Amino acid sequence: MAGHPPFGLPEVKRALVAAAGGALLLAQRIPRAVALEMLLTGDPIDAARAAAVGLVNRVVDEGQALAEAVELATAIAANGRCAGGHQTDRDPRRRLVRRGTLG
């Protein structure tokens, strides 16, 4: 996919650790084996592979990210509010965004 930047944690190639959270969070977001490969080799993955392992939701054409984001936000906003008429901390959508998981 030409024009899409790679995703990676190259710190190990410079004898560093991805200490800003990448090393800890990556294995929570994608399969452990893929995360370990990325962390131990420092090799990046392309956009198609990132989508295949679940690191990104969508891959869009260059210049279309904002339009796709607005379309997704519109679809989310069109859904009904939680019981009680307003979003609260009990709203699973807020938990999902805040913590990255419904669990």
C-alpha positions in Angstrom: 0.0 0.0 0.0 2.1 2.8 -1.3 1.8 6.1 0.6 1.0 4.6 4.0 3.6 5.0 6.7 4.8 1.9 8.5 3.9 1.1 12.1 6.7 0.0 14.4 8.8 0.3 17.5 12.3 0.7 16.3 13.8 1.4 19.7 15.4 -2.0 20.0 17.6 -1.3 16.9 19.2 1.5 19.0 19.5 -0.5 22.2 16.5 1.3 23.7 13.2 0.2 25.2 9.8 1.4 24.0 9.2 2.9 27.4 6.5 5.4 26.6 4.0 2.5 26.8 4.4 0.9 23.4 6.1 -2.2 24.8 3.4 -2.8 27.4 0.3 -1.8 25.3 1.2 -3.5 22.0 0.6 -7.0 23.3 -2.8 -6.0 24.7 -3.9 -4.8 21.3 -2.6 -7.4 18.8 -1.6 -11.1 19.1 1.3 -11.6 21.5 3.4 -13.3 18.9 3.1 -10.4 16.5 3.8 -7.9 19.3 6.9 -9.9 20.4 8.2 -10.0 16.8 7.8 -6.3 16.4 9.4 -5.5 19.8 12.3 -7.9 19.5 13.2 -7.2 15.8 12.3 -3.5 15.6 11.0 -4.2 12.1 7.9 -2.2 11.1 4.7 -3.6 9.6 2.8 -2.0 6.8 -0.8 -0.7 6.9 -2.3 -3.9 5.5 -0.6 -6.0 8.1 -1.5 -3.6 10.8 -5.2 -3.9 9.8 -4.9 -7.7 9.5 -3.6 -8.1 13.1 -6.1 -5.5 14.5 -3.7 -2.6 15.3 -5.8 -0.3 13.1 -9.5 -0.5 12.3 -9.3 0.8 8.7 -6.8 1.6 6.0 -8.0 4.5 3.8 -6.6 6.2 0.8 -4.2 9.1 1.2 -6.1 12.3 2.0 -9.3 10.5 3.1 -8.6 10.0 6.8 -10.7 13.0 7.9 -13.6 12.1 5.7 -13.6 8.5 7.0 -13.3 9.7 10.6 -16.3 12.1 10.2 -18.3 9.3 8.6 -17.5 6.9 11.5 -18.2 9.6 14.1 -21.6 10.4 12.4 -22.5 6.7 12.5 -21.6 6.5 16.2 -23.4 9.7 17.1 -26.6 8.5 15.3 -27.0 5.7 17.8 -29.3 6.1 20.7 -28.2 7.4 24.1 -27.8 5.2 27.0 -30.7 4.6 29.5 -31.4 7.8 31.5 -31.1 10.1 28.5 -27.4 11.1 28.9 -24.0 9.5 28.7 -22.6 8.6 32.1 -19.6 6.6 33.3 -21.8 3.5 33.2 -22.2 4.0 29.4 -20.1 1.2 27.8 -19.2 3.5 24.9 -17.4 5.8 27.3 -15.6 3.0 29.1 -14.5 1.6 25.7 -13.0 4.9 24.7 -11.5 5.7 28.1 -9.9 2.4 28.9 -9.7 0.7 25.5 -11.8 -2.2 26.6 -15.3 -3.0 27.9 -13.9 -5.4 30.5 
